Each structure stands twice: as structure tokens, then as C-alpha cells.
Amino acid sequence: MKIEYKETTSDLATRIDIHSKFGGRNIDTWMLDLLKIQPGDVILDVGCGSGKQCFSYHAYLNGKADITGGDVDKELLAQARETDQAKGTGIKFIDLDFNQKFPLPDNHYDLVSCCFAIYYAENVPFTISEMHRVLKPGGRLFTTGPMPTNKQLFYDIIREATNNKPIPPMPGSSRYSTEFLATIKNLFSKVEVEIFENPLTFETVEPFIAYTRASLSEDRKLWSTFFQGKEEFEQMMKAIEQAAQKRLERDGKLVMTKVVGGFLATK
Ligand SMILES: C[S@@+](CC[C@H](N)C(=O)[O-])C[C@H]1O[C@@H](n2cnc3c(N)ncnc32)[C@H](O)[C@@H]1O
């Protein structure tokens, strides 16, 4: 399946910033506690974006690891390389399209991670089999993605603003905990499922609207039944803002809970 999706540096940065400012919990701390990576580990992060997970691994291990990040997006890779230069981490950032055979050797990595990216794969069994191929025997795959109850408030407010228009199936939350988990279980010997819940609490509508803009604007194609051009998008954003304001006045705050599944599989 071809997924119409293109992440941009600014939209990704906006969402990362809102998670850290308004979230009650830190997803990187959760991930690092779960993974217990060791000095000397050889790590590959697929769909690394601007390098968030790679830099977390590097900081956690005080640089004592061989870390590679791979992504298809040149702009995000350039940003990751810039941060690497500024921090002097020595992390390798490579061009990697997970819809193609990875330009990497068999049985090489202790850990392959893929955070909030796997569901953009065109052929999930192929991409997961590539991750399996490059892992050492006994190596681990870690993926994160949205569970079906993720961001209820976000969808509730959009429904309210659009008179209950049916929300299009999202490539992540509609398939991650079903189709993708089943594919991982097929290929790997042992799979653990961990859940991370992070309530984002907004006292005003502005950060919620900034989050919504950053989620919807680059995912335009997914939302084509809701808006086509810029004008329709702005009309919809106005209705969303009114619905959010109404809820805020009713409840005193807006709480949008991120519900993330972490799948940890051993080869
Ligand atoms: C939501 S971002 C997550 C980025 C990063 N893992 C993070 O959590 O900040 C999804 C990432 O998947 C990447 N991606 C999408 N299609 C890809 C492909 N075919 N091959 C490699 N990466 C891809 C995007 O470029 C983007 O960096």
C-alpha cells in the first residue's frame, strides 16, 4: 500500500516540543528504561527523522555505542547531521528508504528501533523482514506507534467541529496494534507489548491548535474527505478552534492522552 505522507522538520519539531512542554511523562525515559541498552551496543534507528532517539541512546550510554540513524527524508537527515556536528556525537546518519532492501549487512545490529515510522511502510512484512535480517541472532527490534485509543480528544474535537464526519482510517492507529504486531510475531521468537500513556494537559486552546495544525497540515492527503485546499483547511481549523474553546470552557482544561504501544521483539 502506498502511504501519502511527508513529514516536515517544522511540523515534527512542533509536535515534539508540545509533547515535552505539556506532557506529564517523558517517552524517551520510558523507552530507555525498557530497552536497557548496553555500552558497546551496535544500534540502528530506522525512520530516525531529526535523530531524537539516536541522540537519546548516545546520551544514555555517554557515547559508548555505535549508532546509525537512517531516514528517507533529506531535510530531516540534514537537521540530524547538523545536531550531530554541533554536539560532536559521531552518530552516522544515512539515506535509508525502508521500502527498499537496507544498504546494510546481515546479522550486524544488537538493536534496531523504529519509532513512529513503521506504519508508513508500503509493504510491512518486507520492511520488518529487513529489520530482522540486519539484526544479530538474539538482537532486538523495538517499534513504537499509536494504539487505537490514542489521542481520543483530538478526534472527538474534530468530529464535533465537522458534525460527526467519519474520521478516515489513520495508517498508524488503525493497523499498528493488529496487522503490524501480527507481522512481528510471525518473524520473531519472542514479542513483549508495553504501553506508554502520556496525558498532555492544555490550559488554553493555542497549543492544542498548534498540535492539530502540525498533525493535519502535512497529512493533507489522508484528510482529503475533510479539506482540499488551504481555504477549506483554514475553515476547518476555525471550527476546530471553536469546538476546543467550548470544551475548555466546559471542562476547565483539555486533556489529550497519547497512548503508545512499544513492541520489543527478540530475533
Ligand atoms: C513521525 S516521524 C518520526 C521520526 C523520529 N523517529 C521521531 O520519533 O522523532 C516519521 C519518520 O518516518 C520517516 N519515513 C517515512 N517514510 C520512510 C521511508 N520510506 N523510509 C525511511 N523513513 C521513512 C519520515 O521521514 C519521518 O522521519
The ligand as a Gaussian input file, in Angstrom:
#p B3LYP/6-31G(d) Opt

LIG

0 1
 C        6.713000      10.818000      12.796000
 S        8.323000      10.830000      12.126000
 C        9.259000      10.097000      13.438000
 C       10.697000      10.473000      13.418000
 C       11.522000      10.015000      14.657000
 N       11.589000       8.578000      14.780000
 C       10.941000      10.624000      15.915000
 O       10.257000       9.917000      16.681000
 O       11.147000      11.843000      16.127000
 C        8.249000       9.535000      10.884000
 C        9.558000       9.334000      10.150000
 O        9.438000       8.252000       9.212000
 C       10.222000       8.599000       8.082000
 N        9.859000       7.796000       6.918000
 C        8.690000       7.831000       6.218000
 N        8.794000       7.004000       5.142000
 C       10.030000       6.445000       5.190000
 C       10.727000       5.524000       4.360000
 N       10.168000       5.026000       3.249000
 N       11.984000       5.142000       4.698000
 C       12.576000       5.666000       5.826000
 N       11.977000       6.564000       6.638000
 C       10.718000       6.949000       6.322000
 C        9.903000      10.079000       7.905000
 O       10.786000      10.719000       7.030000
 C        9.977000      10.568000       9.337000
 O       11.288000      10.924000       9.700000

